[in-house]
Amino acid sequence: MTAWLHIIGVGERGPSELPASYKLLLSYADTVIGPARFLADLEPVTRPNASADLFNPEFVTKRSFEAVARALAGEEPDHSPAATYADGRTLIEWEPPLDSMIEQVMALRETPTVILASGDPMWFGIGATLTRYLLPSEFVIHAHPSAFQLAAARLHWPLQSVATLSLHGRAVEALHPQLLPGNRILALTSDHTTVDLAIELLVDRGYGRSLVTTLENLGGPDEKITADEAENFNSREVEDFYVLAIDCVPDFTAPLLPPLPGLPDEVFVTDGQLTKREVRAATLAKLAPFPGALLWDVGAGSGSIAIEWMRAARDAKAVAFEREGERLQMIAVNAAALGVPGLEIVSGEAPGTFGRKAPPDAIFMGGDVGNDDLFDACWSALKPGGRLVANAVTLDAEHALYSRHLQLGGELTRIEISALDRVGGHRAFKPRLAVTQWLVTKAMHGLVVTP
């Protein structure tokens, strides 16, 4: 298939600064899609069916104002076709949300189209998103130095040692897993409010002495860099287009919360039903999170397993199934406070709530382990090659795990933890309830896979 779509990265100075070869692609396109500020900067071209009138970029700005007015009035977005200009091209301004933007692109399939995108389209950009919808042969990427690269150059930060993430349209709580002593963070932002939310989070976590830098309009004539400690940072003059840089400096009392499984029990809001730290670490080791993988946490309780799963691997996802109303609130609070606000929480009685959720790569059963109907539903939903881990503390639950182990194989272990306590006036180790743990891997082709 011949590529019908070209995605061109554009810098702060706009399309007028693009190389001649990119401008040639723009001249041959039937449709150009992009933000209003880029479309308004396009130069007119001469095409066979074009009139002698010059391209009028004012319409693009007018269309932006109309879209904002519709949103403020609570009206539906205008889905009418975009304007066709005197030079024969059709210009379409991006209109969020993302689903609508994808529809805009897919409607143009197999017609000559150019998308103008900020910076590197493959780094938290539209190019990366479209890889999920288009074949590689359908589109070509023309990258521009990204905002991260420009920011790292200004700050003299080795980019390979910097954590990069996007807070554009995302909760600022995603910063939490990156707040570690000496860690450096570069983040894309939504608007001028992002830096205030980030500073509030830093101070609350005990990172108020961190150096915060905003790098505005990088590469453009209005480039501006502002830096100060988080607790002293003045954000009043920060505008909407900037990269946020954080050089993490903890206070002496700041908790150390690395992405490795086994966070302290105290960081979770719980009603007492919590998979304890040592058992949780052993459970996550058996579940084996990996980038992009999906976990179902069935009977999630406080959500500790799902939360640590998402923290442990890049782009890992999780669904927490829980029936108790108060625990649903605890899961949401814990997910935000520990940096995984994207955790999906499903209310109701499992397995009735499984519905049409995407098949998981791994399942954790921490409660109602003896329920055969629940296990059968979990086992049926699990992807071939997926891993299921179940923890039991009662005899009935242990009997169920033992029976399933005889049938399906896997690995059956017992975890016994003792913690320091007091007996009268003396110190002694006090044993906790032993946990029987079963790991089984689902067959790829009718056979159970040995873990």
RODO-2510 file (C-alpha; in nm, 4 decimals, decimal comma):
residues 451
     n   res          X          Y          Z
     1     m     0,0000     0,0000     0,0000
     2     t     0,1295     0,3450    -0,0900
     3     a     0,1495     0,5942     0,1919
     4     w    -0,1420     0,8359     0,1727
     5     l    -0,0624     1,0205     0,4948
     6     h     0,2424     1,2264     0,5854
     7     i     0,2804     1,3504     0,9449
     8     i     0,5169     1,6442     0,9627
     9     g     0,6692     1,7661     1,2888
    10     v     0,6657     2,1443     1,3193
    11     g     0,8673     2,3685     1,5490
    12     e     0,7637     2,6802     1,7375
    13     r     0,8318     2,9005     1,4334
    14     g     0,5543     2,7283     1,2374
    15     p     0,5194     2,5753     0,8865
    16     s     0,6915     2,8686     0,7161
    17     e     1,0229     2,7375     0,8541
    18     l     0,9802     2,3859     0,7113
    19     p     1,2316     2,2535     0,4542
    20     a     1,1394     2,2796     0,0862
    21     s     1,0762     1,9033     0,0600
    22     y     0,8092     1,9226     0,3351
    23     k     0,6479     2,2248     0,1713
    24     l     0,6264     2,0219    -0,1497
    25     l     0,4315     1,7537     0,0385
    26     l     0,1983     2,0248     0,1672
    27     s     0,1406     2,1563    -0,1850
    28     y     0,0349     1,8119    -0,3132
    29     a    -0,1980     1,7329    -0,0232
    30     d    -0,5735     1,7409    -0,0766
    31     t    -0,6222     1,7883     0,2982
    32     v    -0,4072     1,9423     0,5703
    33     i    -0,4944     1,8795     0,9368
    34     g    -0,3447     2,0571     1,2352
    35     p    -0,3879     2,3103     1,5130
    36     a    -0,5231     2,6528     1,4157
    37     r    -0,1931     2,8313     1,4715
    38     f    -0,0180     2,6068     1,2161
    39     l    -0,2973     2,6198     0,9578
    40     a    -0,3083     2,9976     0,9799
    41     d     0,0626     3,0055     0,8933
    42     l     0,0355     2,7987     0,5742
    43     e     0,1510     2,9610     0,2557
    44     p    -0,0811     2,9537    -0,0498
    45     v     0,0169     2,7220    -0,3353
    46     t    -0,0652     2,7097    -0,7051
    47     r    -0,2729     2,4074    -0,8087
    48     p    -0,4465     2,3262    -1,1399
    49     n    -0,8003     2,3993    -1,0192
    50     a    -0,7177     2,6894    -0,7901
    51     s    -0,8629     3,0330    -0,8372
    52     a    -0,6517     3,3474    -0,8410
    53     d    -0,7668     3,4427    -0,4915
    54     l    -0,5167     3,4239    -0,2138
    55     f    -0,5588     3,1795     0,0717
    56     n    -0,7310     3,3501     0,3621
    57     p    -0,6001     3,2171     0,6982
    58     e    -0,8405     3,4344     0,8980
    59     f    -1,1067     3,1654     0,8633
    60     v    -0,8974     2,9286     1,0730
    61     t    -0,8897     3,1649     1,3682
    62     k    -1,2597     3,2388     1,3279
    63     r    -1,3331     2,8655     1,3340
    64     s    -1,1385     2,8359     1,6602
    65     f    -1,3411     3,1097     1,8266
    66     e    -1,6639     2,9513     1,7109
    67     a    -1,5609     2,6139     1,8555
    68     v    -1,4836     2,7726     2,1933
    69     a    -1,8141     2,9600     2,1923
    70     r    -2,0039     2,6373     2,1210
    71     a    -1,8261     2,4622     2,4057
    72     l    -1,9004     2,7441     2,6515
    73     a    -2,2671     2,7404     2,5503
    74     g    -2,2839     2,3637     2,6037
    75     e    -2,3617     2,3025     2,2382
    76     e    -2,2559     2,0022     2,0328
    77     p    -1,9340     2,0427     1,8302
    78     d    -1,9735     2,1526     1,4692
    79     h    -1,9022     1,8469     1,2539
    80     s    -1,9656     2,0254     0,9262
    81     p    -1,7000     1,9742     0,6569
    82     a    -1,3970     2,1991     0,6826
    83     a    -1,3509     2,4865     0,4426
    84     t    -1,2019     2,4334     0,0981
    85     y    -0,9685     2,7128     0,0105
    86     a    -0,8976     2,9008    -0,3051
    87     d    -0,5794     2,7018    -0,3638
    88     g    -0,7783     2,3754    -0,3751
    89     r    -0,6735     2,2263    -0,0414
    90     t    -0,9060     2,1470     0,2453
    91     l    -0,7823     2,2573     0,5858
    92     i    -0,9169     2,0855     0,8966
    93     e    -0,8499     2,2104     1,2472
    94     w    -0,8074     1,9516     1,5229
    95     e    -1,1139     1,9279     1,7404
    96     p    -1,0672     1,7304     2,0661
    97     p    -1,1440     1,4855     2,2162
    98     l    -0,8944     1,2350     2,0770
    99     d    -1,1632     0,9971     1,9487
   100     s    -1,3006     1,2740     1,7280
   101     m    -0,9523     1,3501     1,6002
   102     i    -0,9012     0,9862     1,5042
   103     e    -1,2353     0,9885     1,3215
   104     q    -1,1227     1,2968     1,1321
   105     v    -0,8143     1,1137     1,0075
   106     m    -0,9804     0,7807     0,9295
   107     a    -1,2448     0,9539     0,7165
   108     l    -0,9636     1,0656     0,4837
   109     r    -0,8093     0,7214     0,4347
   110     e    -0,6376     0,6707     0,0970
   111     t    -0,6560     1,0392     0,0024
   112     p    -0,3444     1,2624    -0,0029
   113     t    -0,3304     1,4056     0,3482
   114     v    -0,0777     1,5888     0,5644
   115     i    -0,0962     1,6286     0,9417
   116     l     0,1003     1,9109     1,1024
   117     a     0,2043     1,8175     1,4569
   118     s     0,4192     1,9841     1,7208
   119     g     0,7736     1,8511     1,7566
   120     d     0,8264     1,4769     1,7212
   121     p     0,4920     1,3113     1,6299
   122     m     0,6175     0,9785     1,7686
   123     w     0,6881     1,1055     2,1221
   124     f     0,3502     1,1402     2,2976
   125     g     0,2171     1,2705     1,9632
   126     i    -0,0472     1,1907     1,7016
   127     g     0,1967     0,9664     1,5123
   128     a     0,2322     0,7385     1,8130
   129     t    -0,1471     0,7251     1,8509
   130     l    -0,2123     0,6424     1,4849
   131     t     0,0170     0,3377     1,4991
   132     r    -0,2785     0,1673     1,6686
   133     y    -0,5108     0,2395     1,3755
   134     l    -0,3025     0,2392     1,0545
   135     l    -0,0634     0,0005     0,8823
   136     p     0,2995     0,1155     0,8785
   137     s     0,2852     0,1294     0,4981
   138     e     0,0010     0,3838     0,5096
   139     f     0,1900     0,6750     0,6615
   140     v     0,5293     0,8409     0,6787
   141     i     0,6679     1,0318     0,9777
   142     h     0,8816     1,3427     0,9289
   143     a     1,0107     1,4211     1,2775
   144     h     1,1184     1,7565     1,4167
   145     p     1,3323     1,7877     1,7320
   146     s     1,0948     1,7319     2,0213
   147     a     1,0249     1,9709     2,3068
   148     f     1,2065     1,7217     2,5323
   149     q     1,5201     1,7390     2,3193
   150     l     1,5148     2,1197     2,3133
   151     a     1,4549     2,1365     2,6898
   152     a     1,7357     1,8908     2,7668
   153     a     1,9700     2,0942     2,5484
   154     r     1,8816     2,4187     2,7286
   155     l     1,9262     2,2571     3,0713
   156     h     2,2358     2,0527     2,9770
   157     w     2,0600     1,7383     3,1028
   158     p     2,1707     1,4065     2,9426
   159     l     1,8405     1,2973     2,7918
   160     q     1,9083     0,9256     2,8407
   161     s     1,9057     0,9866     3,2181
   162     v     1,5815     1,1847     3,2299
   163     a     1,2266     1,0577     3,2919
   164     t     0,9871     1,1869     3,0268
   165     l     0,6098     1,1870     3,0509
   166     s     0,3079     1,3738     2,9257
   167     l     0,0718     1,5618     3,1546
   168     h    -0,1144     1,7004     2,8542
   169     g    -0,4770     1,6096     2,9192
   170     r    -0,3668     1,3793     3,2000
   171     a    -0,3773     1,3987     3,5799
   172     v    -0,0718     1,5578     3,7370
   173     e    -0,0658     1,2690     3,9889
   174     a     0,1195     1,0726     3,7211
   175     l     0,4295     1,2467     3,8572
   176     h     0,4232     1,0429     4,1801
   177     p     0,6183     0,7337     4,0605
   178     q     0,8920     0,9627     3,9278
   179     l     0,9486     1,1518     4,2555
   180     l     1,2739     0,9927     4,3661
   181     p     1,5920     1,1506     4,5073
   182     g     1,8050     1,2961     4,2285
   183     n     1,5609     1,2021     3,9525
   184     r     1,5108     1,4512     3,6705
   185     i     1,1762     1,4825     3,4978
   186     l     1,0635     1,6487     3,1749
   187     a     0,6879     1,6708     3,1253
   188     l     0,4592     1,8003     2,8521
   189     t     0,1815     2,0160     2,9970
   190     s    -0,1821     2,1071     2,9362
   191     d    -0,1768     2,4802     3,0070
   192     h    -0,0611     2,7414     3,2624
   193     t    -0,2339     2,5548     3,5476
   194     t    -0,0156     2,2426     3,5216
   195     v     0,2846     2,3993     3,6949
   196     d     0,0725     2,5104     3,9927
   197     l    -0,0736     2,1615     4,0340
   198     a     0,2732     2,0069     4,0065
   199     i     0,4165     2,2418     4,2697
   200     e     0,1316     2,1625     4,5088
   201     l     0,2001     1,7903     4,4613
   202     l     0,5761     1,8354     4,5129
   203     v     0,5304     2,0264     4,8379
   204     d     0,2755     1,7731     4,9694
   205     r     0,5133     1,4828     4,8936
   206     g     0,8084     1,6522     5,0700
   207     y     0,9821     1,7637     4,7501
   208     g     0,9353     2,1398     4,7985
   209     r     1,3076     2,2059     4,7586
   210     s     1,3097     2,0578     4,4071
   211     l     1,4229     2,2889     4,1266
   212     v     1,1276     2,3621     3,8970
   213     t     1,1838     2,5097     3,5501
   214     t     0,9314     2,6152     3,2890
   215     l     1,0639     2,6373     2,9320
   216     e     0,8130     2,8355     2,7241
   217     n     0,7864     2,8559     2,3448
   218     l     1,1075     2,6568     2,2932
   219     g     1,2792     2,7377     1,9659
   220     g     1,0604     3,0407     1,8957
   221     p     1,1238     3,4144     1,9194
   222     d     0,9306     3,4293     2,2493
   223     e     1,1297     3,1569     2,4234
   224     k     1,1442     3,2124     2,8007
   225     i     1,2942     3,0050     3,0809
   226     t     1,1981     3,0492     3,4472
   227     a     1,3466     2,8496     3,7358
   228     d     1,3210     2,8396     4,1150
   229     e     1,2657     2,5993     4,4014
   230     a     0,9121     2,4581     4,3990
   231     e     0,8043     2,6227     4,7241
   232     n     0,9234     2,9655     4,5968
   233     f     0,8253     2,9379     4,2294
   234     n     0,6226     3,2318     4,0920
   235     s     0,3920     3,0956     3,8218
   236     r     0,1846     3,4100     3,7593
   237     e     0,3537     3,4922     3,4276
   238     v     0,3731     3,1374     3,2921
   239     e     0,1598     3,0995     2,9780
   240     d     0,0163     2,7908     2,8070
   241     f     0,2979     2,6446     2,5909
   242     y     0,5895     2,5110     2,7936
   243     v     0,7813     2,2080     2,9065
   244     l     0,7962     2,1474     3,2804
   245     a     1,1319     2,0354     3,4217
   246     i     1,1781     1,9047     3,7772
   247     d     1,5107     1,8250     3,9428
   248     c     1,3924     1,6225     4,2428
   249     v     1,5235     1,7169     4,5895
   250     p     1,3482     1,5468     4,8836
   251     d     1,3150     1,6727     5,2385
   252     f     1,4540     1,4465     5,5091
   253     t     1,1022     1,3286     5,5913
   254     a     0,9893     1,2579     5,2343
   255     p     0,8844     0,8910     5,1925
   256     l     1,0903     0,6819     4,9522
   257     l     0,8430     0,5151     4,7164
   258     p     1,0298     0,3434     4,4304
   259     p     0,8464     0,1622     4,1482
   260     l     0,9635    -0,1784     4,2728
   261     p     0,6731    -0,3761     4,4295
   262     g     0,6496    -0,3804     4,8065
   263     l     0,5480    -0,0301     4,9123
   264     p     0,5037     0,0209     5,2889
   265     d     0,1578    -0,0767     5,4146
   266     e     0,1215     0,2712     5,5675
   267     v     0,0993     0,4485     5,2303
   268     f    -0,2334     0,2787     5,1509
   269     v    -0,5683     0,3950     5,2825
   270     t    -0,7302     0,0716     5,3987
   271     d    -0,9954    -0,0741     5,6251
   272     g    -0,7491    -0,3359     5,7478
   273     q    -0,7968    -0,5792     5,4572
   274     l    -0,4667    -0,5305     5,2799
   275     t    -0,2225    -0,7705     5,1149
   276     k     0,0768    -0,7071     5,3396
   277     r     0,3994    -0,5670     5,2052
   278     e     0,6081    -0,8860     5,1929
   279     v     0,3245    -1,0972     5,0499
   280     r     0,2396    -0,8204     4,8030
   281     a     0,5977    -0,8115     4,6747
   282     a     0,5995    -1,1907     4,6327
   283     t     0,2607    -1,1763     4,4572
   284     l     0,3755    -0,9093     4,2090
   285     a     0,6889    -1,1120     4,1380
   286     k     0,4672    -1,4071     4,0386
   287     l     0,2322    -1,1899     3,8334
   288     a     0,5381    -1,0546     3,6446
   289     p     0,4248    -0,7137     3,5105
   290     f     0,5630    -0,6062     3,1720
   291     p     0,5155    -0,2995     2,9468
   292     g     0,1609    -0,2520     2,8244
   293     a     0,0257    -0,5616     3,0027
   294     l    -0,3251    -0,5709     3,1528
   295     l    -0,4075    -0,7061     3,5009
   296     w    -0,7436    -0,7888     3,6508
   297     d    -0,7393    -0,7456     4,0307
   298     v    -1,0495    -0,9418     4,1343
   299     g    -1,1715    -0,8487     4,4826
   300     a    -0,9300    -0,5564     4,4812
   301     g    -0,9834    -0,4383     4,8418
   302     s    -0,7660    -0,1268     4,8693
   303     g    -0,6296    -0,1780     4,5157
   304     s    -0,2715    -0,2374     4,6308
   305     i    -0,1918    -0,5159     4,3815
   306     a    -0,3383    -0,3281     4,0828
   307     i    -0,1608    -0,0058     4,1835
   308     e     0,1793    -0,1678     4,2242
   309     w     0,1302    -0,3565     3,8956
   310     m     0,0811    -0,0260     3,7100
   311     r     0,3794     0,1365     3,8822
   312     a     0,6099    -0,1544     3,7991
   313     a     0,6035    -0,1448     3,4177
   314     r     0,5699     0,1197     3,1496
   315     d     0,2142     0,1625     3,0193
   316     a     0,0910    -0,1296     3,2316
   317     k    -0,2868    -0,1203     3,2824
   318     a    -0,5167    -0,2682     3,5448
   319     v    -0,8842    -0,3136     3,6235
   320     a    -0,9845    -0,3305     3,9916
   321     f    -1,3076    -0,5262     4,0495
   322     e    -1,4605    -0,4546     4,3912
   323     r    -1,8133    -0,4787     4,5312
   324     e    -1,7799    -0,2828     4,8587
   325     g    -1,8672     0,0867     4,8207
   326     e    -1,6211     0,2232     5,0787
   327     r    -1,3393     0,0208     4,9286
   328     l    -1,4127     0,1669     4,5856
   329     q    -1,3406     0,5090     4,7328
   330     m    -1,0205     0,3827     4,8953
   331     i    -0,8988     0,2397     4,5653
   332     a    -0,9540     0,5740     4,3929
   333     v    -0,7731     0,7652     4,6685
   334     n    -0,4797     0,5229     4,6689
   335     a    -0,4502     0,5243     4,2897
   336     a    -0,4284     0,9043     4,2759
   337     a    -0,1898     0,9343     4,5702
   338     l     0,0475     0,6711     4,4322
   339     g     0,0576     0,7982     4,0763
   340     v    -0,1727     0,5728     3,8755
   341     p    -0,4913     0,7799     3,8286
   342     g    -0,5670     0,5782     3,5142
   343     l    -0,6548     0,2660     3,7154
   344     e    -0,9988     0,1468     3,6036
   345     i    -1,2312     0,0709     3,8952
   346     v    -1,5360    -0,1474     3,8389
   347     s    -1,8107    -0,1608     4,1003
   348     g    -2,0222    -0,4688     4,1601
   349     e    -2,0221    -0,8426     4,2152
   350     a    -1,7688    -1,0384     4,0088
   351     p    -1,7859    -1,2238     3,7746
   352     g    -2,1041    -1,0441     3,6687
   353     t    -1,9039    -0,7240     3,6236
   354     f    -1,6461    -0,8728     3,3854
   355     g    -1,8711    -0,7914     3,0891
   356     r    -1,6741    -0,7308     2,7732
   357     k    -1,3546    -0,6111     2,9363
   358     a    -1,0408    -0,6769     2,7333
   359     p    -0,8833    -1,0180     2,8116
   360     p    -0,6111    -0,9771     3,0749
   361     d    -0,2495    -1,0864     3,0620
   362     a    -0,2646    -1,1668     3,4332
   363     i    -0,5264    -1,2082     3,7055
   364     f    -0,4939    -1,1783     4,0813
   365     m    -0,7540    -1,3373     4,3082
   366     g    -0,7153    -1,2099     4,6624
   367     g    -1,0635    -1,2815     4,7947
   368     d    -1,3405    -1,5413     4,7565
   369     v    -1,0738    -1,7792     4,6275
   370     g    -1,2891    -2,0874     4,6992
   371     n    -1,5653    -1,9679     4,4658
   372     d    -1,5548    -2,2096     4,1712
   373     d    -1,7821    -1,9982     3,9508
   374     l    -1,5554    -1,6968     4,0015
   375     f    -1,2433    -1,8996     3,9254
   376     d    -1,3988    -2,0516     3,6114
   377     a    -1,4901    -1,7053     3,4831
   378     c    -1,1380    -1,5749     3,5540
   379     w    -0,9761    -1,8763     3,3897
   380     s    -1,1998    -1,8391     3,0844
   381     a    -1,1183    -1,4688     3,0482
   382     l    -0,7408    -1,5060     3,0884
   383     k    -0,5380    -1,4830     2,7681
   384     p    -0,3575    -1,7986     2,6529
   385     g    -0,0135    -1,7812     2,8108
   386     g    -0,1481    -1,5506     3,0844
   387     r    -0,0694    -1,5938     3,4550
   388     l    -0,3135    -1,6330     3,7422
   389     v    -0,2081    -1,5906     4,1047
   390     a    -0,4413    -1,6677     4,3973
   391     n    -0,3693    -1,6172     4,7684
   392     a    -0,5518    -1,8105     5,0413
   393     v    -0,5441    -1,8020     5,4224
   394     t    -0,8438    -2,0225     5,5168
   395     l    -0,8635    -2,4024     5,4996
   396     d    -1,1527    -2,3916     5,2548
   397     a    -0,9628    -2,1608     5,0226
   398     e    -0,6458    -2,3698     5,0543
   399     h    -0,8440    -2,6843     4,9701
   400     a    -0,9769    -2,5127     4,6552
   401     l    -0,6259    -2,4127     4,5473
   402     y    -0,4939    -2,7628     4,6154
   403     s    -0,7713    -2,9181     4,4053
   404     r    -0,7092    -2,6817     4,1157
   405     h    -0,3368    -2,7452     4,1407
   406     l    -0,4006    -3,1195     4,1011
   407     q    -0,6108    -3,0463     3,7930
   408     l    -0,4124    -2,7680     3,6248
   409     g    -0,0655    -2,7842     3,7737
   410     g     0,1324    -2,4727     3,8420
   411     e     0,3297    -2,3752     4,1506
   412     l     0,1916    -2,3992     4,5050
   413     t     0,3875    -2,2293     4,7841
   414     r     0,3342    -2,1109     5,1391
   415     i     0,4517    -1,7721     5,2673
   416     e     0,5051    -1,7353     5,6409
   417     i     0,6062    -1,3976     5,7804
   418     s     0,6891    -1,3063     6,1388
   419     a     0,7218    -0,9502     6,2598
   420     l     0,8769    -0,8049     6,5722
   421     d     0,6286    -0,7627     6,8579
   422     r     0,6223    -0,7639     7,2377
   423     v     0,5406    -1,0447     7,4771
   424     g     0,5010    -0,8909     7,8191
   425     g     0,8142    -0,6895     7,8755
   426     h     1,0152    -0,8736     7,6121
   427     r     1,0516    -0,8465     7,2358
   428     a     0,9628    -1,1454     7,0198
   429     f     0,8728    -1,2364     6,6646
   430     k     0,4981    -1,2816     6,6195
   431     p     0,3848    -1,4935     6,3217
   432     r     0,1179    -1,3630     6,0901
   433     l    -0,1397    -1,5777     5,9118
   434     a     0,0372    -1,8017     5,6637
   435     v    -0,0552    -1,7368     5,2998
   436     t    -0,0851    -2,0213     5,0504
   437     q    -0,0104    -1,8953     4,7016
   438     w    -0,0886    -2,0647     4,3716
   439     l     0,0570    -1,9570     4,0392
   440     v    -0,0654    -2,1144     3,7178
   441     t    -0,0051    -2,0216     3,3565
   442     k    -0,2815    -2,0819     3,1054
   443     a    -0,2183    -2,3210     2,8215
   444     m    -0,1186    -2,1803     2,4863
   445     h    -0,2593    -2,4776     2,2895
   446     g    -0,4566    -2,6952     2,5260
   447     l    -0,1674    -2,7657     2,7636
   448     v    -0,0854    -2,5938     3,0917
   449     v     0,2407    -2,4051     3,0702
   450     t     0,4878    -2,4676     3,3513
   451     p     0,5634    -2,1319     3,5281
***
